[in-house]
Amino acid sequence: MEKTTIYDQAPQGLINEDVLYSTRDAARFLGRSPRTLEHWRRHGLGPRVTRLHTRALPLYRGRDLREAMDAHGSKRASKNGRCAND
């Protein structure tokens, strides 16, 4: 059984600005691989990262993902925050 993510539960790939997304979900919204987002984090690029405490996994706020899409574009997302292929 495949693990369900917030991305899979989002209506037609709509980004909720008040939700925290995992690296995997954020990568799917941006049309990039999770490794690309990891690379961006190490080099201070890409959307802003939120951590709930110092050792927490990196999370991405929906509004930060949308800002990144608007500023830099993405392979799969349009300006209204929906994934083009979903």
N, C-alpha and C positions, 0 to 999 in steps of 0.2 A: 504494500500500500504506500502510495506516494504522500509525502508530507504536504499538507495544505498550508499556504502562506497568506498573509494579508493581501498580497498582490492578487492571488487567485480569488479571494473573496470580494475584491473591489468591483463594483459594477462597471463592466466594460473597461477596466483599466483606469478608472477615474482616481486621481490622486486626492486624498483627503488632506488638507493643509494642516490639520491638528493631530495627525497620527505620526508615530515614530516608526520608520521602516528599517528593516534589517538591510545589510549590505546586499544580500541576494535579491530582495524585493526592489531596492533602489536601483540596482543594476538592470533589472528587467524593465523598470519604468524608463530608464535612460537609454536602453538598447545597447548596453555595454556589458562586459563580463564583470563578475565580482572581483577578479584579479585586477582589472583596470581601476576600479574604485579603490582597491587597496594601494595600488601604485600612486594614484592621485593623493590619497591621504598622507602617504609617506613624504610626498613632495609638496604638500600644501596646496594642491589643486582640487578642482571639482567642487561639489556642493559641501556646505558646512556640515561638520560632523558633531553630533551630540553624544555625550557619554553621561550616564546617570551617576557614575562614580568613577574613580581613577582606573579601576581594573575592569570596568564594564565593556561589553562589546560595543563597537561603534554603531550608532543609529543615525538615521537621517529624517529630519522633519519634512513633512509633505511640502510645506511652504518653501523650504530650502531647495528641495528637488525641483519645484516649479520655477524658482528663480534661476537655478542653474540651466534649466531647459530654455528659458526665455533669453538668458544672457549668452549662452554658448550653443544653443540648439542641441538636438539629440538625434540619434538615428531613428527612433521610433515614436517620439512624442511630438505632438503639435502644441500650439500656443495655448489651447484651452485645457491642457493638462491630461489629455487622453492619449493613450497609445494608439498609434496609427493602424496597427495590424490587429487590434483586439475588437 
